[in-house]
Amino acid sequence: MTSITQRHAPIEVVQSLQSSGLSPLMSRLLAARGVSGVAQTSIHLSALLPPQQLTNNQAMAKLLADAIQTNKKLLVIGDYDADGATATAVAVKGLRLFGANVDFLVPNRFEYGYGLTPEIVKLAATQAPDIIVTVDNGIASVDGVAVANAMGMQVLITDHHLPGSQTPEAGCIVNPNQHGCTFSSKNLAGVGVMFYCLLGLRAELREQGAYQTKAEPNLTELLDLVALGTVADLVKLDENNRILVEQGLRRIRAGACSHGVSALLKIAGREPAKAMAQDLGFYVGPRLNAAGRLDDMTLGIQCLLADSEKEAVIIVQQLHDLNKQRRSIEADMQESANISLDDIKIADQYSISIYEPDWHQGVIGILASRIKERHHRPVIAFADGGAGLLKGSGRSIAGLHLRDALDLLSKHQPDLILKFGGHAMAAGLTIKAEDFNLFKLSFEAVVKSLLTAADLEAVLEVDGSLSATDMTYEMAQTLENQVWGQGFPPPLFYDEFEVLNQRILAEKHLKLSLKALSGSSSIVIDAIYFNQTEFLNEQIQAAYQLQTNSYNGSQKVQLNIRHVSV
């Protein structure tokens, strides 16, 4: 059962935003998302938090500047998801702009697992780097850093994940979430942290007088990659991240983005000139992630670093094919998961732990997410990790910090979880195959101690009614051009409608003609209800998004129905 709740928009804030020139509707939407003043709506790079405020960033800049000036060999080691791929590409592209001798290495998730492990350090050593620079990983790599130090390689860590109880003995660590960091935005993605390191590096070289006789590197050239990684990693879009994403989207729309991002958008049927944040999250990110899930993220990074459109198009076709393969694997896993879950009384459980021996290790995270969306419970899906181990990927709901829950479980039973890491909403872990049932029971007990029955009720937050005067193509365009995403959700309105006409479209969607019944005036408007094949009642209460619809050269406004109250 899903309950509907309306977001609260403080009236004094709404009035203040209106008096600053924003429309009544946009003022209401922004106020309901924590925007308290018009300054928070700035999308200019000058409004970014200064790079020197990020703890250790100036020390990192000095180390990188020295490495460049002495021609030390740098090796960037990234993560195998979209954030890790974009962060690696930003590090390589950016450092090369400064003249660095730099290459990259990304661990194959099936051979080396996540992070700067001792094994990946030994592989890195075959390239004989002087310095390893981690992106989107490293904060938990105590053993890997120790091995690197012993082998004479300095490690510089850039990461955004939560630290464990022990900090690696690295040469420098830049991470807004490390202990003692006072940076006011804790929501930078891994790619955002690396971009901030490059901003710091440029400031350091500028201070040293490096640009008195030559032009400075233009770091805005990297913002399309920063936007992609930030959106794809589902970090909270606070005002700092919204600036990074907006500026990246502007470069994409202007045709000033990397060949790889442009090719990824085009193969997904999206126009770069009209790119929105949702396009990066729903169309580009999954295709890039497919490389890390099924093959090797080296392919994805090569796409982002492609020097020509021709090279990018060839690689993007491979990524597109991998994504189709991933979707097929996911569909099979979803089917077997549904069969397994049919035998369980999910209503009596606070969590779901699920495992099938033939599941693909690279796709269990998506599977966990799908099951979580359907049943509104924390979910951990496991796959065979070889050598008697299971690799798990978890997704959580509001109210349960998943990494903290796993940490609590590991304190209760120190030998149960071999390793784990992650965020509030997503985490990864490794256990012994023989311990699956014990983990299932133990995780359930921990989750049950942290959640209430009310937390298991799905809640849909809406923005109230949308007046007929705002149901226009122009307003839909305005809303689509605003950056929305994690922690800053796109507007969802809730109104009553009369269903005038309905038909099945492409055998799986419902095409509707609706008459708005809210307010003093009523209008008739088209609507689409995706993945819905059952006809609706003559009168409905529906949560919906206002969106543009371009078809056969005509441009109309339509409603995208997201939920119908029973």
C-alpha positions, 0 to 999 in steps of 0.5 A, a space after each residue: 500500500 502506498 500513502 500519499 503525502 504532500 511536500 511542505 512549502 513554507 509560505 514565507 519562503 514561497 513569498 520571498 522567492 516570488 518577490 525575487 522574480 521566480 514564478 509562483 509555481 517554481 517558488 512553491 516547488 523550490 521552497 518544498 525542496 529546502 531552497 530558502 533564498 534565491 541565491 541557492 538557485 544560482 547556476 554560475 560556476 562562481 557560486 561553487 564552494 571554493 576548492 581551498 575549503 575542501 580539507 587537504 585539497 591545497 596539500 594535494 595540489 602541491 603534491 600533484 604540482 610537484 609530481 608534474 614538474 618532476 615528470 613523475 609517472 602517475 597512475 589513476 586507479 578508479 572504480 568500475 561504475 559510472 562515477 568511477 569511470 567519469 572520475 578516471 576520465 576527468 583525472 586523466 584528461 585534467 592532469 594531461 591538460 597540466 602536462 602530467 605523465 599519467 595513465 589509468 587502470 581500473 580493476 575488473 570487478 570479477 577478478 580484483 573486486 572493489 577498491 585499491 586491494 593489494 592485488 590491484 596494487 601489485 598489478 599496478 606495479 607492473 607499470 612502474 608508477 611513482 604515484 597512484 592516484 585513486 578516484 572514487 575509492 581508496 578511503 577503506 584501502 588500508 591494506 592496499 595502501 600499505 602494500 603500495 608504500 612497501 613497494 615504493 609507490 606513493 598513494 594519493 586518495 580522492 574518494 567520497 565514500 564513508 571511512 571505516 575505523 582505520 584510515 589508510 597511510 596515504 600521502 594525502 586524502 581528499 574526501 569530504 566525508 573523511 573524519 575532520 573534513 569541514 567542507 560544507 557539501 558532503 555530497 560530491 560524487 567521486 568525479 566531483 572530488 577529482 574535479 575539485 582537486 584539479 581546481 586546487 591544482 590550477 590555483 596552486 600552479 597559478 600562484 607559482 606563476 606557471 601561467 604568466 606566459 601561457 594560457 591556463 587549462 580550461 577545466 570547464 571542458 570536463 564538466 560534461 563528465 562531472 555532470 554525468 558521474 554526479 547524476 549517475 551515482 545518485 548523490 544528493 543534488 545539493 546546490 553545489 552539485 546542481 551547479 556542476 550538473 547544470 554547467 555540464 548540461 549546458 556544454 552538452 547542449 552547446 555541442 561542446 562535450 566529449 565525443 563519448 558523451 555525445 555518442 552515448 546520448 545519440 545511440 540512446 535516441 536522445 538529442 544532445 541539444 536537448 539533454 536533461 539530467 534525467 537523460 544522463 541518469 536513465 540513458 547514458 549512465 546505464 550504457 556506461 555502467 554496462 561495461 563494468 557490470 558485464 565486461 571491463 570498465 576500461 571500455 567505458 573509460 576509453 569511450 569517455 577519452 575518445 579523441 574522435 567521433 569515429 572512435 567514440 561511435 565504435 566503442 559506444 556500439 559495444 557499450 550499447 550491445 553490452 547494455 542490451 545483454 545486461 537487460 536480458 540477464 536482468 530480466 531472467 534474474 528478475 523472473 527467478 527472483 519473483 519465483 523465489 519471493 512467491 514462497 516468502 511471506 514478505 509482509 512479515 519481514 523487515 528485509 529481503 536477502 536473496 541468492 541464486 547460484 546462477 545470478 550474474 555478479 555484475 547485475 545483482 545491484 540492479 536486481 536488489 534495486 528492483 526488488 526494493 522498489 516493488 516491496 519497499 524493504 531493504 534488499 541484499 541480493 547475492 551472487 556466487 563470488 567463487 572460492 566459496 564466497 558470495 558477493 552481495 549488493 544491497 539497496 535500502 529505503 529511507 530510514 535505514 542507513 545500509 552501511 551503518 546497519 552492516 557495520 552494526 551487524 559486523 560488531 555483533 558478529 565479527 566473523 560473518 561479513 568478510 568485508 563491506 562498504 557503501 552509503 546510506 542507500 547502497 552497499 556491497 559486501 562479501 560473506 562465506 557461501 555457507 553463512 548465507 542463511 545465518 546472514 539472512 537471519 542476522 540482517 533481518 534482526 538488525 533491520 528489525 531493531 532499526 525500523 518500525 512497521 510504519 517505515 515499511 509503508 511506501 510513501 509517495 511525496 507529491 507537490 499538491 495540485 497543478 492549476 490548469 493555467 500551468 498545464 502548458 507546454 512552456 511550463 513543462 519546458 521550464 520544469 524539464 530544464 531545471 536540474 532535478 535528481 537524487 535529494 531534489 526530486 522532479 515535481 510530482 503533482 496530484 489531482 483528480 481527473 475524469 478518464 475520457 478515453 483510454 487505449 493500450 499502446 504498444 501492448 504495454 502502455 496506457 494512452 489516456 485523454 483526461 479531463 482535470 476536475 480540480 480547480 475552477 476551470 477544467 481542461 482536457 489533456 493527453 496522458 501516458 501511463 507506462 507499463 500499465 495495461 489494465 484500464 482505469 476507472 472513469 474517475 481517478 486520483 493520480 500522481 503525475 509529472 508534467 512533460 513535453 511530448 514531441 511526435 511527428 514534428 508536433 510538440 504537445 504537453 502531456 501528463 506522465 502518470 506515475 501512480 493512481 490511488 486505488 
